[in-house]
C-alpha cells in the first residue's frame, strides 16, 4: 500500500543460516500521505464530518505511527547478520 499503513514484509529465520537478514521488506517507502488512504473509507470520513479537529489530531498521530513503523522496519531490514558458527565450541 502506498500510504505505508499496511507494509508488506517477510520474516524467515532460516535466512540467518546463510548470513542473510531474516527480515525482508516487500513494500517500498510510503509514497502518499495516510490521509489519502483514510478518507477513501466512510468510517474515517464520518469522523472528519462529525468532529474535524479530533479527526485531524488522530490522523496526525496515525501518520506519525506510520512514519515510525516504516523507519523501524527499514532499519531492521538493513541490519547485517552473521551465519551461526558450526563446529565444537571450546570451553
Secondary structure, 3 states (H helix, E strand, C coil): CCCCCCCCEEECHHHHHHCCCCEEECCCCCCCCHHHHHCCCHHHHHHHHHCHHHHHHHHHHHHHHHHHHHHHHHHHHCCCCCCCCCCCCCC
